[in-house]
Amino acid sequence: MKTLFLLRHAESPMNAPTDRERTLSDAGAAYSKTLGDKLRHMNRLPDFIYCSPARRTQETLKNLELKVHGEQPERLYNAPAGDLLHFIQSTKDSVNALMVIAHNPGIHALAMMLMDNSDQLKTSSLHYGYPPGSLTILDCPCESWRDIQPGENRLIELIMP
């Protein structure tokens, strides 16, 4: 069994000359710190993190204060759901709990694609959007990341700002 965390970067205003350089708002920075505290309190922490190289995703990761190793692949920047899934499927099997910090619409589409519909209340919330700072935690019934399949992963937590 694997655990997958799908996180959209925290709130970020259109305050930079390029999309890649956008920073977090004060509220986004505070929220991402609170989210990190909540994950530690829940004792739900990733072993490894893939994080987009965009400034707002990097700041989100820093504010989570998770102290976990990871990578910032260039291809994660504004990646569509299928590309994000390929990153997940290429993860080493020694990683049991993986976090992906990325952007909409890809991260939202991936969450929708991967989850099963066993919890109608939580899954219906995802249909209404995925605001900045949204986190989906899925239990994935596979021993190898390459075997993760759409529609087969149980939504165990949905945290939205």
TORVOPA-623585 format. One line per 5 residues: number of its first residue (from 1); their letters; for each residue x, y, z of C-alpha. Coordinates in steps of 0.5 Angstrom, whole numbers. Example, Ala and Ser with C-alpha at 12.3 -4.5 7.8 and 13.67 -1.06 7.14 Angstrom:
1> AS> 25,-9,16 | 27,-2,14
***
This chain:
1> MKTLF> 0,0,0 | 3,7,-2 | 0,14,0 | 0,20,-5 | -1,27,-3
6> LLRHA> -3,32,-8 | -2,39,-7 | -3,45,-11 | 1,51,-9 | -2,56,-4
11> ESPMN> -5,63,-5 | -1,67,-10 | -3,73,-13 | -1,76,-20 | 5,80,-17
16> APTDR> 11,78,-22 | 13,80,-29 | 13,72,-31 | 8,67,-28 | 14,62,-26
21> ERTLS> 17,68,-21 | 10,69,-18 | 11,69,-10 | 6,67,-5 | 1,72,-2
26> DAGAA> 2,73,6 | -4,69,7 | -1,63,2 | 5,63,6 | 1,63,13
31> YSKTL> -3,57,10 | 2,53,8 | 6,53,15 | -1,51,18 | -2,46,13
36> GDKLR> 5,43,15 | 3,43,22 | -3,40,21 | 0,34,17 | 5,33,23
41> HMNRL> 0,33,28 | -4,28,24 | 3,24,23 | 2,24,15 | 8,26,12
46> PDFIY> 11,24,6 | 18,20,5 | 19,24,-2 | 17,30,-5 | 17,32,-13
51> CSPAR> 16,40,-13 | 15,44,-19 | 21,49,-20 | 16,55,-20 | 17,60,-14
56> RTQET> 10,59,-11 | 11,52,-11 | 18,52,-8 | 16,57,-3 | 10,53,-1
61> LKNLE> 15,47,0 | 19,51,4 | 13,53,9 | 11,46,10 | 17,45,14
66> LKVHG> 17,38,12 | 25,36,12 | 24,31,7 | 28,30,1 | 26,31,-6
71> EQPER> 27,33,-13 | 24,39,-17 | 24,37,-24 | 23,42,-30 | 17,38,-33
76> LYNAP> 13,39,-27 | 12,46,-28 | 5,47,-31 | 5,39,-32 | -2,36,-35
81> AGDLL> -5,30,-31 | -2,25,-35 | 5,28,-34 | 4,28,-27 | 2,21,-27
86> HFIQS> 8,19,-31 | 13,22,-25 | 9,18,-20 | 9,12,-24 | 17,13,-24
91> TKDSV> 18,14,-17 | 23,9,-13 | 19,3,-10 | 23,5,-3 | 18,11,-3
96> NALMV> 12,9,1 | 9,16,2 | 10,21,-4 | 8,28,-5 | 7,32,-11
101> IAHNP> 7,40,-11 | 4,43,-17 | -1,47,-21 | -8,47,-23 | -11,45,-28
106> GIHAL> -6,39,-28 | -6,37,-20 | -14,38,-20 | -15,33,-26 | -10,28,-23
111> AMMLM> -14,28,-16 | -20,27,-20 | -17,22,-24 | -14,17,-19 | -19,17,-14
116> DNSDQ> -25,12,-13 | -32,14,-11 | -32,10,-5 | -33,17,-1 | -39,21,-4
121> LKTSS> -38,27,0 | -31,28,0 | -31,26,-8 | -36,31,-9 | -32,37,-6
126> LHYGY> -27,36,-11 | -32,37,-17 | -33,44,-15 | -26,46,-16 | -19,46,-13
131> PPGSL> -17,52,-10 | -10,54,-8 | -7,50,-2 | -12,44,-3 | -9,37,-1
136> TILDC> -11,31,-3 | -9,25,1 | -10,18,-3 | -9,11,0 | -6,7,-7
141> PCESW> -7,-1,-7 | -1,-2,-10 | 6,-4,-8 | 10,-1,-14 | 8,6,-16
146> RDIQP> 9,4,-23 | 2,0,-22 | -2,6,-19 | -9,6,-23 | -14,11,-25
151> GENRL> -20,10,-21 | -17,5,-16 | -15,10,-10 | -18,11,-4 | -19,19,-2
156> IELIM> -17,19,6 | -17,26,7 | -18,32,3 | -16,39,6 | -18,45,3
161> P> -17,52,5
***
